Amino acid sequence: MAMVCLTDFEKYAKEHLSKTAWDYFSAGADECYTRDDNLLAYKRIHLRPRVLRDVSESDTRTTVQGTEFSFPVGISTTAYHCLAWHEGETATARAAEALNTCYITSTTSTCSVEEIVAAAPNGYRWFQMVVYQDRRLTEQVVQRVEALGYKALVLTVDMPYLGKRHNNIRNQFKLPPHLQFKNFNGLQKQATVDPKAYITSDPSITWKEVHWLQSITSLPIIIKGILTKEDAVLAVEHSVQGIIVSNHGGRQLDGTLATIDALIEIVDAVKGRIEVYLDGGIRTGSDVLKALALGAKCVFIGRPVVWGLVYKGEEGVREVLQILKDEFRLAMTLSGCRNVAEINRNLIQFSKL
Ligand SMILES: Cc1cc2nc3c(=O)[nH]c(=O)nc-3n(C[C@H](O)[C@H](O)[C@H](O)COP(=O)(O)O)c2cc1C
């Protein structure tokens, strides 16, 4: 079967995963309005291509936090990769390394951070985390990933509680017994800890804990889950190094703006003081182009990586990334841009509908 676009991988994954696993990966919260609008929102935004601009040479490279990547698409944090492919996150890490892009490892990975680093020693990675009620445990995790060479901490701030995902509740979804939250083996006695405690944040945290995190690490901090200009400005004022405009792929609060729609006011408020990234609903190269034109420095993909894993492990994720890279180059050059520096808001026309 020739895989031509990301939707082909989605179809394959749906056909080959168990219903419970498919429901887990595809879930959105409540009525899934936000999950679906993340994709639909791109269809409401049109491109204004320029022509006759010599696009015989093109360059998709960009920089993120000062590091060069081959194209402006990274891998967002999704959990439980061993549920999609037996090698789990080690396969994902190798694919990200091969395509020279950033991989945000999930705290709740089913391979340990040590295994992930060993599988792709030259890969560039950030570590996604939450602040636990147990601050000592949080600190241990931070020290561990810092020692392993992770380049930034991605603090998820939209998960003080788990969103209501209907099918997961109906299926009574939980991690199958042969899989584990490998990062926590040995850190705490498993028997005493409710697995949910590893996923959601301490709901009492505020910007004070962001300061605390800054005091225990020298790594840059990227805040994931910003959807308003007010919070974006607070992030700048609290000296974090970047933000990810994200609604968690529509898995948390249903009814928020699609991320591409939220991006604009945030970029305007941040005024270039820190890098702004985006995830949610990116499925084509022109989606990437639109996000960059509206001011995202780089975008990240969640579910498509899982679909790639289901298809062929590392090779499948490579294919997903390569397709997006090729599509992005095509959309960029068909719009008259030779490189990412030439992409700007003049490319965008909002639909009048
Ligand atoms: C199966 C799954 C698990 C996820 N787990 C986490 C997580 O543990 N922490 C987090 O911050 N985001 C998590 N996310 C959200 C993603 O990081 C990302 O925001 C979202 O998937 C982007 O949307 P997309 O799937 O449309 O690309 C998860 C998403 C999925 C689909």
The ligand as an SDF file (V2000), in Angstrom:
LIG
                    3D

 31 33  0  0  0  0  0  0  0  0999 V2000
   -2.4370    9.7650   22.7010 C   0  0  0  0  0  0  0  0  0  0  0  0
   -2.0280   11.1310   23.1370 C   0  0  0  0  0  0  0  0  0  0  0  0
   -1.3750   11.3050   24.3480 C   0  0  0  0  0  0  0  0  0  0  0  0
   -0.9640   12.5640   24.7470 C   0  0  0  0  0  0  0  0  0  0  0  0
   -0.2910   12.6970   25.9150 N   0  0  0  0  0  0  0  0  0  0  0  0
    0.1250   13.9350   26.2970 C   0  0  0  0  0  0  0  0  0  0  0  0
    0.8220   14.1170   27.5150 C   0  0  0  0  0  0  0  0  0  0  0  0
    1.0400   13.1720   28.2720 O   0  0  0  0  0  0  0  0  0  0  0  0
    1.2190   15.3680   27.8520 N   0  0  0  0  0  0  0  0  0  0  0  0
    0.9890   16.4300   27.0500 C   0  0  0  0  0  0  0  0  0  0  0  0
    1.3730   17.5440   27.3750 O   0  0  0  0  0  0  0  0  0  0  0  0
    0.3180   16.2890   25.8880 N   0  0  0  0  0  0  0  0  0  0  0  0
   -0.1230   15.0730   25.4990 C   0  0  0  0  0  0  0  0  0  0  0  0
   -0.8120   14.9410   24.3460 N   0  0  0  0  0  0  0  0  0  0  0  0
   -1.0620   16.1300   23.4870 C   0  0  0  0  0  0  0  0  0  0  0  0
   -0.0030   16.2820   22.4080 C   0  0  0  0  0  0  0  0  0  0  0  0
    1.2300   16.6300   22.9670 O   0  0  0  0  0  0  0  0  0  0  0  0
   -0.3600   17.3620   21.3900 C   0  0  0  0  0  0  0  0  0  0  0  0
   -0.6930   18.5450   22.0680 O   0  0  0  0  0  0  0  0  0  0  0  0
   -1.4880   16.9700   20.4550 C   0  0  0  0  0  0  0  0  0  0  0  0
   -1.4790   15.5920   20.1760 O   0  0  0  0  0  0  0  0  0  0  0  0
   -1.3530   17.7480   19.1580 C   0  0  0  0  0  0  0  0  0  0  0  0
   -2.4310   17.5140   18.3300 O   0  0  0  0  0  0  0  0  0  0  0  0
   -2.4110   16.4810   17.0840 P   0  0  0  0  0  0  0  0  0  0  0  0
   -2.5180   15.1160   17.6730 O   0  0  0  0  0  0  0  0  0  0  0  0
   -3.6350   16.9030   16.3310 O   0  0  0  0  0  0  0  0  0  0  0  0
   -1.1390   16.6970   16.3030 O   0  0  0  0  0  0  0  0  0  0  0  0
   -1.2430   13.6900   23.9330 C   0  0  0  0  0  0  0  0  0  0  0  0
   -1.9020   13.5130   22.7110 C   0  0  0  0  0  0  0  0  0  0  0  0
   -2.2950   12.2530   22.3100 C   0  0  0  0  0  0  0  0  0  0  0  0
   -3.0010   12.1080   20.9840 C   0  0  0  0  0  0  0  0  0  0  0  0
  1  2  1  0
  2  3  1  0
  2 30  2  0
  3  4  2  0
  4  5  1  0
  4 28  1  0
  5  6  2  0
  6  7  1  0
  6 13  1  0
  7  8  2  0
  7  9  1  0
  9 10  1  0
 10 11  2  0
 10 12  1  0
 12 13  2  0
 13 14  1  0
 14 15  1  0
 14 28  1  0
 15 16  1  0
 16 17  1  0
 16 18  1  0
 18 19  1  0
 18 20  1  0
 20 21  1  0
 20 22  1  0
 22 23  1  0
 23 24  1  0
 24 25  2  0
 24 26  1  0
 24 27  1  0
 28 29  2  0
 29 30  1  0
 30 31  1  0
M  END
$$$$
